């Protein structure tokens, strides 16, 4: 006889850097795991508390750092492929958004 136990998983709190609670969605649920999805509205450190049967799991609460997406103002391109390329040969250049 095989017993299957369903676990009760709560992502009881996802807290934004400004203290606001962030909505989340439980995507899938199987007998031993679940997938959670959320969208951070602002950059900064988020506190994610994950509880199973009302107790924190190992490592909870977690801190997730979210950054702004890159913007064009902090990006630049460099390389010979931006200036001149011989027909039939490959032109190369690099786009760097590390400051964007």
Secondary structure, DSSP 8 states (H G I E B T S, - for coil): --------EEEEEEE-TTS-B--EEEEEE-SS-EEEEE--SSSEEEEEEEEETTEE-TT-SEEEEE-----GGG-EEESGGGT---TTS----EEE-TT-
